[in-house]
Amino acid sequence: MLRGKRRFGAVTMFILLVLLLGGCAGGQMVTQDRIINEYLLTEAGFGKLDINDETPKRQALFDASPPGKFITYWLDGAKWYVYASPTGNALYMGDEAAYQKFSSMQRDKRLCQSLDAENSAPFWACYQEMQSGGQKK
């Protein structure tokens, strides 16, 4: 349980860092979102396969895959997912468990991104209370 909280915290901090350092320009946000997705793919257990002139089989699969979308394949009764990177020449391949973990991480990412409040005073009051071990100040 503690390990999962640490990972969630690390992912959250990474997302916040990317958002803070990158600014909020429309095009930059799209690129940042793609970079974050690729980070989450590797954290979820997807294997990254680089594409170059010496990997014609990978290049063929990359060319046949829509960028930024998942394609599913079946092998010996097991479902596999392939994601073609829109930001670079790479494929990400993972099994059902990796896909489920990535999906969960995506939900967490959306939750973190949707927690912007106009009035943060109630949050800070609760945060300070939590930091003091539940003692009201």
C-alpha positions in Angstrom: 0.0 0.0 0.0 2.8 2.4 0.9 4.7 1.5 -2.3 1.6 2.4 -4.3 1.3 5.8 -2.6 4.9 6.5 -3.2 4.5 5.7 -6.9 1.4 7.9 -7.1 3.3 10.7 -5.4 6.2 10.3 -7.8 3.9 10.4 -10.8 2.1 13.3 -9.4 5.3 15.2 -8.8 6.5 14.4 -12.3 3.3 15.7 -13.9 3.4 18.9 -11.8 7.0 19.4 -12.7 6.4 19.0 -16.4 3.4 21.4 -16.2 5.3 24.0 -14.2 8.4 24.0 -16.3 6.7 23.9 -19.7 4.3 26.7 -19.5 0.7 26.6 -20.7 0.9 27.2 -24.4 -1.6 25.1 -26.3 1.0 23.3 -28.5 3.3 22.8 -25.6 0.5 21.2 -23.5 -0.1 18.6 -26.3 3.6 17.7 -26.4 3.8 17.6 -22.6 0.8 15.3 -22.5 2.4 13.0 -24.9 5.6 12.9 -23.0 3.8 12.2 -19.8 1.9 9.4 -21.5 5.1 7.8 -22.6 6.5 8.1 -19.1 3.4 6.5 -17.7 3.6 3.7 -20.3 7.1 2.7 -19.2 6.1 3.0 -15.5 3.1 0.7 -16.1 5.3 -2.0 -17.6 5.2 -1.4 -21.3 8.5 -2.2 -23.1 10.0 0.5 -25.3 11.3 -0.5 -28.7 13.3 2.2 -30.5 12.8 2.5 -34.2 15.8 3.1 -36.5 17.3 2.1 -39.9 18.5 -1.2 -38.4 15.1 -2.4 -37.2 12.9 -3.0 -40.3 10.4 -5.2 -38.5 9.8 -2.6 -35.8 9.6 0.1 -38.5 6.9 -1.9 -40.4 4.8 -2.2 -37.2 5.4 1.5 -36.4 4.3 2.5 -39.9 1.1 0.3 -39.6 0.1 1.8 -36.2 -1.7 5.1 -35.8 0.4 7.5 -33.7 -0.8 8.0 -30.1 -3.4 5.2 -30.2 -3.4 1.6 -28.9 -3.7 -1.4 -31.3 -4.4 -4.8 -29.8 -3.0 -8.1 -30.9 -3.7 -11.6 -29.7 -0.9 -14.1 -29.2 -1.5 -17.6 -27.7 -4.8 -16.4 -26.2 -3.2 -13.3 -24.5 -4.0 -9.8 -25.5 -1.1 -7.4 -26.2 -1.2 -3.7 -26.8 1.0 -1.7 -29.1 1.3 2.1 -28.8 3.2 4.1 -31.5 4.9 7.2 -30.1 3.8 10.4 -31.8 6.8 12.2 -30.3 9.6 10.0 -31.4 10.4 6.8 -33.2 9.4 4.2 -30.6 6.9 1.5 -30.0 5.6 0.6 -26.6 4.4 -3.0 -26.2 2.6 -4.4 -23.1 0.3 -7.1 -21.9 -3.2 -6.7 -20.3 -1.8 -6.1 -16.9 0.4 -3.2 -18.2 -2.5 -1.8 -20.0 -4.8 -1.9 -17.0 -2.1 -0.3 -14.9 -1.5 2.5 -17.5 -5.3 3.1 -17.6 -5.4 3.5 -13.8 -2.4 5.9 -14.0 -4.2 7.9 -16.7 -7.3 8.2 -14.4 -5.0 9.4 -11.6 -3.3 11.9 -14.0 -6.7 13.3 -15.0 -7.8 13.6 -11.4 -4.6 15.5 -10.5 -5.1 17.9 -13.5 -8.7 18.5 -12.6 -8.2 19.6 -9.0 -7.7 23.4 -9.7 -9.8 25.3 -7.2 -10.7 29.0 -7.3 -10.5 29.3 -3.5 -7.7 27.4 -2.0 -8.1 28.7 1.6 -10.1 25.6 2.8 -7.5 23.3 1.3 -4.6 25.1 3.1 -6.5 25.0 6.4 -7.0 21.3 6.1 -3.4 20.8 4.9 -2.0 22.6 7.9 -4.3 20.6 10.2 -3.0 17.4 8.6 0.6 18.5 9.0 0.1 19.1 12.7 -1.1 15.5 13.2 -4.8 16.4 13.1 -4.5 19.1 15.8 -6.5 22.2 15.0 -4.6 25.4 15.0 
